[in-house]
């Protein structure tokens, strides 16, 4: 049974049973507490506390996921970074009985598999054992072995710092855990305390790669049809571990780029850069063919891959890396011992990834550990952030932050005007195109602003003109620009927009453009820590120069001031 058939069977099975089929969300989640989408339920997280918002009571999806915790483990027979998660979800539509019945029927009747055993939550601390799931399994599959485990094994969630969570029932086939049924009965608060959800929900997850391994009776996930064509293209002189790394990382690279991630030294861009540079070291001549094969095999289900500039992003990053690689390796040779500070210096100065430093350092890097390197990285970020706050607070020269770029006082004035105009742009976009529009990224120089936003289709020329007119209308209206500083939780209650991928401090500034009451609200209100003009009349005439699509449901505007 091919992977394509498995996907189709799964979705049809649940559609026939009254589930709404939802497409995969982006690998860049809306939840600011997580870096990347790690589970199928992530896009549905809010529906467990507010079921009335859900597009349907019962939903099924196949979600693309990415887990960074497994990067260093990739190369063995089971670990991946990118993977697909099959799942069915219910927000008050059904609970344990139906979820267990569906899972049992799909595995045993649709796929013809034999369940080895299942596990249920044994109870721990103040949380009671899941006796209900145990009873249901005994009724549905009499004779099936039921094992009981504590919170570490059979209690899942939340994703991020808070959210729905609950006991799980796991299903094992051929010794492999193939399906995890999560029964969200609780809400975990940021302080770790639990409270009962008013309406319990179902969240299940089944990894496609693991499922294929047992269906196709393979020894490991890399022998399944998802990987066999990729592995065959990898240079045969590489050992099995490196072949698996190439296959996994190439998939991860392709899907991250398709979701508009670009190489950077922070957040998701840092993950992409690590994957690319790790593969560059293997000097794979046919990497373009490997990427093409990934697009060919996946784009029927994930069409965003077909339009993604995968190879051009790879080449651009490779050129950057080649420029510094030689000098970095030469510098590495100077160290008698390579510790975490030395490794971070090599990374920051020459772009050498931790994995390459560790591998090329050999015996000199025997005491170099990933945790220590990450700690150095974290310290550097804190120093940079403090420096940025100091610079911005005094309205001195702007640092190159990846979002705003200025090198002197004159450029700072131009960037400040464009930055305020970008606030107007986002507000205007939402007024014209609706609240579907959400910021996905921005990059502002003294010459132009680049703004990426979520939208499901190409805006029409008429809509673009309306957006321009709204922005220029706000500029002509000479609206005041002001800010207030307040605790972040209080700030969120104001309805101000904020960039979901940004990590905000405990106290934030909210910039408001326009009087506090214009048709009941100001023209724009956003979280922001950067400098602004004091009045929109300082901005100048705003012009959108270019519109382009840069990924699945992601659009980009490039604009200037005339």
PyMOL commands that set and color helices and strands:
alter all, ss='L'
color gray80, all
select helices_A, chain A and resi 3-15+40-48+51-53+68-73+96-110+131-140+151-154+208-215+221-223+225-233+240-258+267-280+287-298+303-305+310-332+340-350+354-365+370-393+409-433+461-476+488-492+536-538
alter helices_A, ss='H'
color red, helices_A
select strands_A, chain A and resi 20-22+58-66+82-91+117-121+145-149+155-156+163-173+176-188+194-207+439-444+449-454+481-487+507-513+524-527+542-551+554-561
alter strands_A, ss='S'
color yellow, strands_A
deselect
rebuild
show_as cartoon
